[in-house]
Amino acid sequence: MVLLKNTVQIEGIRRAGRLASRCLDMVAGRVRPGVTTAKLDGLVGQFLTGHGAKSATLGYREAPADVPFPANSCISVNDEVVHGIPGPRTLRDGDLVKVDVTVVLDGFMGDTARTFLVGAVTEAGSSLARAAEKSLELAIGVVRDGVRLGDIGHAVQSHVEPLGFSVVREFGGHGVGLEMHEPPTVPHHGVPGRGMRVRSGMVFTIEPMINQGARDVELLDDGWTVVTADGSLSAQFEHTLVATGSGAEILTLS
């Protein structure tokens, strides 16, 4: 069942979301060649602790592997689509790095992700990141009370596919706020006028995962990291938002 959030809950999620975005602002200034993903994750943990918050991902379990996630953030590089585990990997010039943080602050959660370009990225990589970010902007632009989830997904799909990119379909946005993953699932592809109707007070993420090549993905043996099946690059941007009668308020703005 989809829980419509009240004003007190929305304010709590807004505070958590703003902190999550501020955390990514901090990360943005530290993404550079030679830095390890473990170092970035450690900085995320220090930032959250220093602001009276914690990570929702650390220790989180999810099917099918049911393996506790071992880090404060998901950091996915190049062909890693989502749920990458930070570690000794060193960032290199030209990498695309997706950093996804879910903050827990006073019992409320804010979830956001960005793709960072490391050093001199190829035009193909830059174009992919721009397309992913623009598709998120377009999808948020259609959100309001009464639209269908298919309208949101269509906004993403109709932007990126004509550019030659593909939309990952195995993962989507989701309700969030009191738990990290709540109903509904928000697909990033769809047919206008189809799917669940959005109502004012619904809080959910839109987080398109856009591949340079085919949309097919594979799960690695660590039980978490999802990669493109063809080894092509992938980009992702994510915001948490609340639907209103006139549009959507982004809750993960710094």
Secondary structure, DSSP 4 states (H G I P E B T S, - for coil): -PPPP-HHHHHHHHHHHHHHHHHHHHHHTT--TT-BHHHHHHHHHHHHHHTT-EESSTT---TTT-PPP-SSSEEEETTEEE-PPP-SPBP-TT-EEEEEEEEEETTEEEEEEEEEE-SS--HHHHHHHHHHHHHHHHHHHH-STT-BHHHHHHHHHHHHGGGT-EE--S--EEE-SSSSSEEEEE-SS--TT-SPBP-TT-EEEE--EEESS-S-EEE-TTSS-EEETT---EEE-BEEEEE-SSSEEES---
